[in-house]
Amino acid sequence: EPVDFILLNPTNSETVVPGIEIANLQDLPVITVDRKSSREDLVMSHVASDNLAGGRMAGEFVAAQLQGSGRVLEFEGIPGTSAAHERGTEFNEVISRYPDIEIIAREVADFDRKKARTMTERLLQKGLAVDAIFAHNDEMILGVIEAFEAAEVPLPSVLVGFDATAEAVQAVKQRKLTATIAQRPEDMGWYAVYTAVQFLRGEQLSPVIFVDLELIEAQKESPKE
């Protein structure tokens, strides 16, 4: 059955391009959501969290918590996704401003909890000593926490995730997780559909629509919670 437009969340910014090109050949507008295509010129609009801002937010928070000095481990998401690239790029840019903060390793765990846990277990066996860990999503940082707890090793002083999943927010309340950066997927979905409606009405579209992020940390718990 024919469609009028496509809402697309790419799993890979590069490999999604041929599919978008086919849609363009059939005059089907494409709106990307959350993750972008590497060929932004082929899409009508992109709706997403500002992952660059999120990476900066994480870097500034970690640097402040470490008071400008310490050893940091970074868990990266799926290579080729805009989320991993942008969060990591800006996080590292911020950290590079602090000569006494060292990123001792970057581990690619593909946004996957089990992979992050397995990698952390191996690092702990090798005598891992870090002051802070930043993971590009909550699933990975939760896997890190599981590995530390299973090994009965004290958690690093700073642990930061990204997404503010229900489990991660609970971990913040329990003070296992220092902070997580909250995306607003419901807002992204709303803006994506609204943008499609704008297109159908013949209205001009904004090429990029950013949805605000929020840092969730223990000190900022709501009194009702």
N, C-alpha and C positions, 0 to 999 in steps of 0.2 A: 504494500500500500504506500503511495507516495507521501513524502513528508515535506514540510516547509522549511525546516531548519534543523540543525544538529547541535545539541549540548554535549560537550565532550570533555572528559577528564582524562588526559593522556597518561599512560603508565610510563611512557618514554618520550621525551621531548623531540628526539630525532626520528625515531622509527614511525611516529604517528604522521609525519609529513606526507607520505604518499597517499594515505587515506584522505587527508584534507584536500590534497590536490585533486583527487577523484571527485570529491564533493564539489569543489570549485568548478570543475568541468561540467557538472550537472546543475550549476547555478544554485547549489544548496549552501546557504550561509552557515558558518560554523562559529559557535561561541564556546571558547574553552573555559573550563571552571577548575579552580584550584591549581592545577599544573598547566604550564603553558607549552605551546609548540615552539620549536626553534625557528619556525617561519611565521612570525607574528603577522607578517604582511598578508598572509592567506586567511586570517580569521577576522571576523567582523568585530569581535570584542573579547576581552579576557577579564574574567571575574575571579578574584583571588584574595587571600590574605597577602599582606605585604611581607613576603618572606625575607626580603632584604632588611626591612625594619625589625623583623623578628630576630634575625641573626645579630643585629646590632644590640637589640634589647638583651639578648642572652649574654653577649660579650661584655656589655657594660655591667650587668648584674654580677657575673662571675668575677670581673675585675674588682668591683666594689667589695664583694664578699671576701675576696682574698687580700684586700687592702694593697693591691698592686704587686703582690709577690706570691709565687707558688708554681706548682706543677699541675698541668692540665692534660686530661685524656679526652679525645673527641671521638664519638661514634657517628659515622656518616651513614646517610640513607642510601637509596638506590642510585648508583651512578647513572647519569643521563637524565635524571629528573630535575626540573627547575627548583623544586622545593629543597632538595639536598644541596644543589649547587649554590643557591642564593643564601640559604641559612648558613652554610659553611663558609662561604666567601666573606660575608659581612662579620661573622663571629671572629674569624681569623684576622680580619682587618682591624677590628677593635683591639683584640688581644696583642697585635703587633705593636701597638702604641705603648705597651708596658714592657720595658726591657727585662724586668725581673719576673715576668710570668712566662713560663716555657710550656709549649704544647709538646709533650714528650712523645705522643703517638697519635695517629689517626687510624681508627679501625673501621672498615666498611662492613656494616652488619645489615644492610639492605632494609632498614626499618623493621627488622624482625627480632622479636623478643628472644627466641631460642638461640639465634646466632649471637646476639649480644651477650647472653648469659654464658654460652660456651666460650666465647672469646675472653670474657672477663675471668672465667674459671682458669683458663690457661695462663692469663697474665698474672693472676694471683699465685699460681703455682711457681711462677718465675720471680715472685717477690715484688709484685706491683706496689709502688708507693706513689700515690697522687693526692693532691689537695682538693681537686675539683674534677668533675666529669660532666661534659655537655653532650647530650645525645640529640640528634636531629628529630627524634619523635619520642613519645612517652613509652611506646612498646619497648624500645631499646633500653631506655633508662630503667624501666621496671625489671627487665632481664638482668641488668647490671646489679640492681639491688638484691635480686634473688641469688645471684652468684656470691655476693658478699655475705649474705645471711647464711647460705648453705655452708660456706667455708668458715663461718663464725669469725669473720674478720670485721673490725669496726668500719662503718661506712665513712667515706671521705667527708670532709666538712661541708662541701658544696656539691650538690647533684641537681642538674637542671635538665628538664625535658621540654617537649614541645607538643602541644595539641590540647592539653587540659582534658584528657579523657576522664571519665568518672573515677576510674581506678587510680589514676595519677593524682587527681584532686584529693582523693582519700589519703593517698600516701603523703601529700603535703600536710594534711590535717594531723597525720600521725607523726609528722616531722621526720619521716624517712627520706622524703624528697624535699629539697630546699625550695624549688620553684618549678613551675611549668608555664609555658606561654600559651595562652588560650586563643584558639581560632574560633570563628563563629560560622560553622558549616551551614547552620540554618539560614544565616544571613546571605552566605554565598549562594545557596540554592535559590533564595528569594530573588536576589539581584539577577541571577542568571535567567530565571523565568521572566522577570520584569523586562530585562533587556530584549529577550525574544519577543515579548509583546510590543515593545517599542519598535522593533524591526517590522513586525506585521502591520503596525500602524503607519509605517513609512517615516518614522521619526529618526533623527540623527542619533547615532550611537557613540558613546564614549569608547575609545579604543581600549582603555584599561579602567577597571573599577576595583579599587582596593577596599577591603573590609578590615576594619580596625582590629588590632590585637590587644591583649591584656596580659600583664604579668600576674600570675597567681602565686602568692607566697604565704607562709604561715601567719605572718604578722597582719595580713590583710583579710583574714577570715571574717565572714559576716557574723555579727552577734547572734543571728537567728540560727546559724549552723553550728 
